């Protein structure tokens, strides 16, 4: 019998998350099951002409594993998604890199690592259906934590946003905000790999310095510039072909006006609105979109899940070639997960925010 | 010497247009010129190594025509575009069907008809560069006024919005608002031709009855329904694949929530905001766009000008086959142009609003 520590959302967030929203609980986990049969109805149809009722059952063998969390992710999406994907009393949603410590499933041998969606837990039992093995040729000298960052969900988000949503072309100018974050920092670097001019907005001078290290052509601290409009104009007087939107809110209206005609906007996140109790309001974007003939698309990386294996290889390739640099903001100790999450929402991190157990 | 009556914007609109924004003026027109040479500099380059300054001049022969307006268009876009495409004292922008009454240009013989962008004028002199001849095989039994409506800019807007922006597919469900207007009524009918379910929103019971005549599957009066949200849900409980947006403002936020995942929105107009002195505000659309992975694109028909001749033939073909019905709201008398325009902005019209001289 293994005891799992879990962080439970005991009260839905209202405004900025507080310690009192979370409670550390201990769960007793059963032993991983071996070969038990699980029967589920996978389809049923009633065939009227012949009056036949067809039931299709799926019989599968349950081959469970016991996982121990090594790195846990804290991500901005957890704040808004908690409102409609969780009820009070649920373990916080989230992804982790975990080590298989017991296995009845040959696909996941003991000692191997997986990415699991088991949430904020130190241990979990899984039948394998929600697990993705960490890339088989994961290099020894690359931290597994990157499977939650540049070589994981945020990196894939950056890649698909650029290639599938924006269709960014060589020579174009791209703007990305929250540019020193887990997604933004990868966005800027992929855009550089593609031969583009990259402008980044971030919320501290240290973040701006980091963006310059990464090779951004222009970067500014949106908290200290006199005017966002002027900063955007100065960084690219001719406007922007593409905009990778991570922030939303009032800045989105300012940026819209700086797009070139036929500009494209990939809407990935809207962190400036996640802690609103009453939604912020602003001018409607429609008229500016008509006059400039802009395209704006919201997306989540899961849409291109079928491309993940190949995409992860590409990201790892760029990393090994030195074209994709990264920084991580690692918080130690599972007990500090709420603090890491709240710090992320306050913009404390440069690069990916991760908790090491 | 011909006298042209013109409607001049003497004071920029502030809020809803008023009679006092306009003034009827008389302009003396010169005789159309014959063969005079016009020289314009079309390019110049300074070639540094050889210190050669190259000037390229374009010499063209001015072959002018005198036009007499037959039908003049009033369109919602004139309200917002006046703010940045006009200065006080300019003749109101707009398109007209005009008859060539004097011609020094063999491309536009006397008696032929053209679509001209000469604005709110009874007469104008043109060198032909801004004129489009009315489709050569324009059927005798089809009013030339349709070159400003279903077989003109609004019809082309509907067609390109559906085909180029939305990529509407057979079997999908489309929502269009301002559905009884010049654009909306064509949108719904093209969507029916393409085998789609069509839901229309309009602002009077008479308009709703018109939409039913046109073959819309569902139509409602947004002014009398208890709740727009409920009306949209009732008309298509499974949501909407595509949304052709003519209205904007508060209704846009409600509609966003009724889109299906991966829904597409063609942003054509935002008439509900055109008379704002202070821009209306509403919740930012970004988060809803992320969760549903929506795509929204603003557009103007001029983007596909190269397709106009073929597109006009297709629209005319549908009209002759009875698949594209139309209604016009014709105001008689050039002196009534401001009244026709203000009536349009108040939603008085069913179908295309046109002024017959």
Interface residues (C-beta under 8 A of the other chain):
Chain A: X80 X245 X248 X249 X252 X267 X268 X269 X270 X273 X279 X280 X281 X282 X283 X284 X285 X286 X287 X288 X289 X290 X291 X292 X293 X294 X295 X296 X297 X298 X299 X300 X303
Chain B: X80 X245 X248 X249 X252 X267 X268 X269 X270 X273 X279 X280 X281 X282 X283 X284 X285 X286 X287 X288 X289 X290 X291 X292 X293 X294 X295 X296 X297 X298 X299 X300 X303
